[in-house]
């Protein structure tokens, strides 16, 4: 899962799709479902979405702790034809944060999926977070 899916034969963009990034004049950049999407005439699509909130990170998880609930990104800004290659990261947070983010769970062509925060020590007070999801795939 994750970025490596872009480089497998099953998910590898064709030269025409990659070329669309630099040569296509038929590019759409728009807003939908709380995020942005870019579509190219060569069927290539990029979607991004950011969510934020606060979290307690107190559930024991191996030698670490994870957030008491998962954080759902909801729908992709525009539907893909199949499950896209995905990436999730911490976005700049108002108060910083000493935690990490787990890979997305439950991703498909329509839904971004959900994730948890984790860290080496528990923290019971709600810490602010901001998460960023990216999907790359086909749109038609």
Secondary structure, 3 states (H helix, E strand, C coil): CHHHHHHCCCCCCCHHHHHHHHHCCCEEEEEECCEEEEEECCCEEEEEEEEEEEEEEEEEECCEEEECCCEECCECCCCCCCCCEEEEEECCCCCCCCCEECCCECCCCCECCEECEEECCCEEEEEEEEEEEEEEEECC
